[in-house]
Amino acid sequence: MDHRRAPVLEALADYHRCGRYGFSPPGHRQGRGADESVRAVLGGDLFRADVLARGGLDDWRAGSGVLADAQAPMADAVGAAATFFSTCGSSLSVRAAMMAVAGGADGGLLLPRDSHKSVVGGLIFSGIQPRWITPRWDADRHFSHPPSPERVAGAWEEHPDAAGALIISPSPYGTCADLAAIAEICHQRGKPLIVDEAWGAHLPFHPDLPTWAMSAGADICVVSVHKMGAGFEQGSVYHVQGDLVDRDRLKACADLLMTTSPSVPIYAALDGWRRNMVAHGGELLGAALRLAREARRRIDALPDIEVLEDVLLGTEASHDLDRLQVLVDVSGTGTSGYQARDWLREHRCLDVGLADHRRILATFSFADDATTADRLVEALRGWRTAAESFDPPAPVRLPSPEELQLETVALPRDAFFGRTEMVAAADAAGRIAAEQLTPYPPGIPAVVPGERLDAAVIDYLRSGLAAGMALPDSADPALEHFRVVA
């Protein structure tokens, strides 16, 4: 396959070359009608690229096959049998995969309890019964690792009628599951494995990165190119292989959720990123890995700072680690990750990937270089000096692993769409949640609709909010009240 081509980009160039004009959406007409202040910030080229996909870039029957011609080399580049683009992010892609595998099935779907909120959204949309796999908890660090093959096998023994399994790897922290062993366990039962690999767009393109899902034998792999690749926000792909998933059903499920007005600039960025990775990915990612390794060393040398690496790996921990994700434990300084996050944003105009009560995460990509790495290290050095004068962080009341594992007593869909009421926090323990409550980032719900609230998780969220935790999806932003099943 000729990977020098980028079909969407070429079609867009042809669109402009022939002077095509549409009396059709978008109404800004390639920027002619855009407000000047908007054009000054976004630039005219972005508006010129924002054309109609069908009936513009291609004809109304998609007769030129522009999108199909772009998806085929993406699949070839990563060794998948087929690939589909999404301009609605991996939230859409993973929900379509869940519905294709387990929608309408009585046995439910195996999935880890520390799944992303997009997965919980899929449960709510579809009515799928979650069959939770208990994560491996590091109680000392208050940190969860992806499930082990043994735990997945145990979940299959407990729920043999489940339609399939879903695993998140890499996690938002860069930790990875043993996907090859998990895929083998699923396939021994003739069941498909979905991998939410939103953080793994780069994995196929360098041998020193963790094994990616298709190489490990997964049946569906969902990837956010905008996270660790070079796509626009919302740019996602999902890859398929094998015969355990009906591809027509998968496409139909995606079509139910997909916008009917996909973004051509997002398509074009996916297309161009694939071409660049095939041509230069090994070189670019090799340089990024060396840069991140040196940055890890320099950050770890700061007083009372620990860059987490080998401690995250082991028999009862994660199988592998994406070392472009630099996870920094700041608890030894007596301050919190929330305080570090806020100081870096306010005083150095730097934003980190995530923060919690004791950690921050800096995500490196192939776009970084010595200049950006130096800026990060120097900003952290400045924060470390400033932290000497910080007030002690507000305490976060951390629940035990057992307290975090709430009892599921109703389908997430039934709890979310049923009759609900708001109750005071003091009265919420014992009630069935009708909302998801998600510290963000990383976007892993502490509470899923249909779970019975307990006092420990309520105290954790309320104290976390006071300490700097972001909870964007709570019905009451102050957490004075909780939405529960009536």
Protein Blocks (a to p, Z undefined) as FASTA:
>chain_A
ZZkbcfklmmmmmmmmnopacddddfklnolmgcfklmmmnopklmmmmccfehplpcfk
omnommmmmmmmmmmmnopabdcddfebjklmmmmmmmmmmgopanbpaddfkbcfklmm
mmmmnopacddddddddfklopaddddfklmmmmmmmmmmbgbdcdddddfkopacdfkl
mmmmmmmnopacdddfkklmmmmmofkbccdfklnopabdcddfklmmmcdehiacddde
djkbcfklmmmmmmmmpcfbdcfklmmmmmmmmmmmmmmmmmmmmmmmmmmmmmmmmmmm
pghiacdfklmgcjklcfbdcfkbccddfklnopafklmmmmmmmmnopacfbdcfkbcc
ddddfkbcfklmmmmmmmmmmmmmmmmmpccddddddddfklmmccdfbdfklmmmmccd
dddfklmgopacfbdcddddehiafbdghiacdfklmmmmmmmmmnopacfkbfblnlma
ccddZZ
